[in-house]
Amino acid sequence: MADDSAKHLEVALVAAERTVWQGQAKIVIARTTDGDVGILPGHAPLLGLLQGGTVQVRTVDDEYFVAAAPDGFISVANDRVSILAENAEMGHDIDLEEARRDLEQALAAGLDTDADLDEVRLAEARVRAAEQTS
């Protein structure tokens, strides 16, 4: 049985070049290749591959945020959640109209290569994160 003494999660959202957010949370929700996962204190260890583009966090101060993290990994152990993504960005830092234009341009360029597909995934994640934040 999970240890009920922990009241929060220690969360770190890390992009390739920087820490995007770090702090304490009540819950983290992310989509993995195995489906949506909600992580509360006491969660069993987990290692998953992110899919779907956004991560949602409810902080211990009841603040809510969404981050774009289109590809990466999530690791959970001992009430520590690490989200490691090549590209990650807080939804409130994203200009929604600019993100929509970027998505239109990425789609218009086509999906001929893996790099094209990665660009579309990133643009879609940025739009979803910005929409969920506003």
C-alpha positions in Angstrom: 0.0 0.0 0.0 1.2 3.5 -0.8 2.6 5.7 2.0 -0.1 8.2 3.0 2.3 10.5 4.8 3.4 12.3 1.7 1.1 15.3 1.0 2.7 16.5 -2.3 4.8 15.7 -5.2 8.1 17.2 -6.1 7.9 18.0 -9.8 10.5 19.1 -12.3 9.6 19.9 -15.9 12.9 20.0 -17.8 13.5 20.9 -21.5 16.8 20.1 -23.2 18.3 23.5 -22.4 16.6 24.5 -19.2 14.3 23.8 -16.3 10.9 25.1 -17.3 9.2 24.7 -13.9 10.0 23.1 -10.6 7.9 22.9 -7.5 5.4 21.1 -5.4 2.2 19.7 -6.7 -1.0 17.9 -5.7 -1.5 16.1 -9.0 0.2 15.8 -12.4 -1.7 14.6 -15.5 0.0 13.5 -18.6 -0.7 11.4 -21.7 1.6 8.5 -22.3 1.7 6.0 -25.1 -0.2 3.7 -22.7 -2.9 6.3 -22.1 -3.6 9.2 -19.7 -2.0 9.0 -16.3 -2.9 11.0 -13.2 -0.2 11.0 -10.5 -0.9 11.7 -6.9 1.3 11.4 -3.8 2.1 7.8 -3.1 1.9 6.8 -6.8 3.7 3.6 -7.8 7.0 4.0 -9.7 6.4 4.7 -13.4 8.4 5.4 -16.5 6.5 6.4 -19.5 6.9 7.9 -23.0 4.9 11.2 -23.4 2.4 11.5 -26.2 -0.3 14.0 -26.8 1.6 17.2 -26.1 0.5 18.6 -22.8 1.2 18.1 -19.1 -1.2 19.5 -16.5 -0.2 20.4 -13.0 -2.2 21.5 -9.9 0.3 23.0 -7.4 0.0 22.8 -3.6 -1.2 26.4 -3.8 -4.1 25.4 -6.0 -2.6 27.1 -9.0 -3.2 25.2 -12.3 -1.0 25.3 -15.3 -0.6 23.5 -18.6 2.7 23.0 -20.4 3.4 22.0 -23.9 5.7 19.0 -23.9 5.1 17.1 -27.2 7.7 14.3 -26.8 9.7 13.1 -23.9 9.6 11.0 -20.8 7.9 11.0 -17.5 9.4 9.3 -14.5 7.8 8.8 -11.1 9.5 7.5 -8.0 9.2 8.3 -4.3 6.8 11.2 -4.9 9.2 12.8 -7.4 7.9 13.4 -10.9 10.4 14.2 -13.6 9.2 15.3 -17.0 12.0 15.4 -19.5 11.2 16.8 -23.0 13.3 18.1 -25.8 10.9 21.0 -26.1 8.7 22.3 -23.3 7.0 25.6 -22.7 4.5 26.9 -20.2 1.1 27.5 -21.8 0.8 31.0 -20.3 4.0 32.0 -22.1 2.7 31.0 -25.5 1.0 33.5 -27.8 -2.1 31.6 -29.0 -2.4 33.4 -32.4 1.3 33.0 -33.1 1.1 29.3 -32.2 -1.9 28.8 -34.5 0.0 30.5 -37.4 3.0 28.2 -36.7 0.7 25.2 -36.8 -0.8 26.3 -40.1 2.6 26.8 -41.6 3.9 23.5 -40.4 0.9 21.7 -41.8 1.2 23.6 -45.1 4.9 22.5 -45.4 3.8 18.9 -45.4 4.7 15.8 -43.5 7.4 14.4 -45.7 10.1 13.8 -43.1 10.3 12.9 -39.4 11.5 16.5 -38.8 8.2 17.8 -40.5 6.2 15.5 -38.2 8.1 16.7 -35.1 7.5 20.3 -36.1 3.7 19.7 -36.4 3.6 17.9 -33.1 5.4 20.8 -31.4 3.0 23.3 -33.0 -0.1 21.3 -32.0 1.2 21.0 -28.4 1.8 24.7 -28.2 -1.7 25.5 -29.4 -3.3 23.0 -27.0 -1.4 24.3 -24.0 -2.2 27.9 -24.9 -5.9 27.1 -25.4 -6.1 25.2 -22.1 -4.4 28.1 -20.3 -6.6 30.9 -21.6 
